[in-house]
Amino acid sequence: MLSRRSLLLVASAAVMCLRVPGAFAAADSESRKFIQQLADTAMNTVAVKGLSDPERAARFRSLFVNNFDLPEICKLVLGRYWRSASAEQRAEFQKLFEDVQVYTWTRRFKEYSGETLDISGVETEASGDFMVVSQIRRQNLGPINLSWRLHQEAGVFRVIDIIVEGASMILTYRSDYSGVLASQGGKLDALLGSMRQKIEQMKAS
């Protein structure tokens, strides 16, 4: 015969089995909604024709900072170099990485020509993150496969990675920056200098 404690454990497990699927379904729906709203806002504010370059950059910066987990992304991009970096180096890397993203994506949105985002599904990962699977539909061109990795904290979603045609943003930048660091004896200041130079080039182009 089951003890009272065992009965309680079995009952609790049964309740969890009933609740968890609904909770995941709600989270899947909310993560899908989050990405759709993010895409719609970008198209309606950043991709608008006739904006000046500084205004377009300012609009994208606001969107990026408010919807991406920049500190976590920077930590993942630098990997082991993040652990040995000083607080000042971490802060500067985060600011420079933000600038790189702003000028990279501002240029892409300036060239916007009617693309749309179609969300095909949401995958819940073992880590608790959500992968929102989508495609960018382009006029007279093939679609681009684009997935968004999200995590949720205190009910708030943030993007922590973008996977374009199987290529992770985080892994791509980690590989690029690790190459620079390896060539400079692991000196983070050398990478920061390289990033500053690249940003100035992006501003001028």
C-alpha positions, 0 to 999 in steps of 0.5 A: 500500500502506498504511504500518504507521502507517496500518494501526495507525490503521485498526485503532484506528478499527475497535476504537473503532467496536466499543467506543463503542456498548457504552460509550454503552449502558452509560452510558445504562443507568447514567444511567437508573438514576441518575434512577430511584433519585433519584426513588425516594429522593425519594418514599420520604424527602421525600414521606413524609406526616407530616414536619415542614416543617424535616425535609422541607426537610433531607431534600430539601436533602441529596438536592439537594446530593448529586445536583445540580451546584450550582456549575455550575448557578449559573454557568449561571444567572448567565451573564455576571454570574457572571464579574464577581462576587466570590468572596463574591458567588458563594458567597452566590448559590449558598447563596441559590439552594440555599435557593430550590430547597429551599423550592420543592421541599419545598412540592411534595413536601408536596403529593405525592399518588401521582405516579410517574415513568416513564422513556421513554428516554435521549438522548446529546448532542453535548456528552457530556451525557445527557438522561433523558426521562421523564413524571410520571404523575398520578392523574386528570390528564394526565402532565407531560413532564420531562427531566433533563440529566446530566453525568458526571465521574469516573464520577459523574452529576450533574443540571445542568438540569431541563426541564419541558414544554419549559421549562429550569430554568436558562433560566427562572431566568436570565431572571428574575434577568437582569430583576432585574439589568437593573432594578438597573443590573447590581448583583448585591448587589441580586439577592442582597437580592431573593433573601433577601427571597423566601426569608423569604417562602417560609419564612413561607408 
